[in-house]
Amino acid sequence: MSVIALFLLVALLIPILGIVVDSPIGRALARRLEGPQQTPPDVAALAKRVELLEAEVDDLNRSMQTLQDESAFLQRLLADPSSRATLQPPPGS
């Protein structure tokens, strides 16, 4: 009797296993078991371009700050010509 019960159990588990594997939960579990996927080359190239653009924006911000400092110095210099001897240029100029 136990052989028939075991055979019946295996026969019923096969379709149930097929349904679970084909379900969204089964697909998600399979993706998790596969491990991390490689990023597509398009995404990797895009990420590299974004990093380059961020570096360029940082450089532009530093240049703009330098120009603002120089402009402020010139404005102070033009505003009070009698204090030209006491004004010093901004550091790094």
Buried (B, 14 or more C-beta within 10 A) or exposed (E): EEEEEEEEEEEEEEEEEEEEEEEEEBEEEEEEEEEEEEEEEEEEEEEEEEEEEEEEEEEEEEEEEEEEBBEEBEEEEEEEEEEEEEEEEEEEE
